[in-house]
Amino acid sequence: MTDLIRLLALYYTCDVSAETQFPSPQQWANCMGHYHQIKTHFADDLDGPAAQIEGYARWKIWEKENSELVASLRTRAKAQVSEF
């Protein structure tokens, strides 16, 4: 779970940052990598397009079930982004 939280924190930082600035190509690639890893994590043993679709759907369910944690991670991301 700790790796997932770290990955989500990275993704939410990307997401919050993109609200105020256009990412560089390297930042965009990194953020898309985090996004893909999250979907893969939630896809379990699926692969191909089904993994992407199911992984995303399961992630969004997880976010709803863990809304307080998600809010906390987003708050931390906003604080980090505002420091730059």
C-alpha positions in Angstrom: 0.0 0.0 0.0 2.9 2.4 0.7 4.1 2.2 -2.9 0.6 3.0 -4.1 0.3 6.0 -1.8 3.7 7.3 -3.0 2.6 6.8 -6.6 -0.8 8.5 -6.0 1.0 11.4 -4.3 3.2 11.9 -7.4 0.2 11.7 -9.7 -1.8 14.2 -7.6 1.1 16.6 -7.6 1.2 16.3 -11.4 -2.5 16.9 -11.6 -2.5 19.9 -9.3 0.5 21.4 -11.1 -1.1 21.0 -14.5 -3.9 23.3 -13.3 -1.6 26.3 -13.2 1.2 25.5 -15.6 1.8 23.6 -18.8 4.2 20.7 -18.1 7.4 20.3 -20.0 7.7 17.2 -22.2 9.7 15.4 -19.5 7.2 16.3 -16.8 4.3 15.2 -19.0 6.0 11.9 -19.7 6.6 11.3 -16.0 3.1 12.2 -15.1 1.6 9.9 -17.8 3.9 7.2 -16.4 2.4 7.6 -12.9 -1.1 7.6 -14.4 -0.4 4.4 -16.3 1.1 2.7 -13.2 -1.9 3.5 -11.1 -4.3 2.1 -13.6 -2.1 -1.0 -13.9 -2.0 -1.4 -10.2 -5.8 -1.5 -10.0 -6.2 -3.7 -13.1 -4.8 -6.7 -11.2 -4.2 -9.5 -13.7 -5.8 -7.9 -16.7 -3.9 -6.8 -19.7 -4.3 -4.8 -22.9 -7.2 -2.3 -23.3 -9.3 -4.0 -20.7 -6.6 -3.4 -18.1 -6.6 0.3 -18.8 -10.4 0.6 -18.7 -10.9 -1.6 -15.6 -7.9 -0.2 -13.9 -9.2 3.3 -14.2 -12.7 2.3 -13.1 -11.4 0.5 -10.1 -9.1 3.4 -9.2 -12.1 5.8 -9.3 -14.1 3.5 -7.0 -11.1 3.3 -4.6 -10.9 7.1 -4.6 -14.5 7.3 -3.5 -14.0 4.7 -0.8 -10.9 6.5 0.4 -12.0 10.1 -0.1 -10.4 11.4 3.1 -7.0 10.0 2.1 -7.4 11.4 -1.4 -8.3 14.8 -0.1 -5.2 14.7 2.2 -2.9 13.8 -0.7 -4.4 16.5 -2.9 -3.9 19.1 -0.1 -0.3 18.1 0.3 0.2 18.3 -3.5 -1.3 21.8 -3.6 1.1 22.9 -0.8 4.1 21.5 -2.7 3.1 23.1 -5.9 2.5 26.5 -4.3 6.0 26.4 -2.8 7.6 26.5 -6.3 
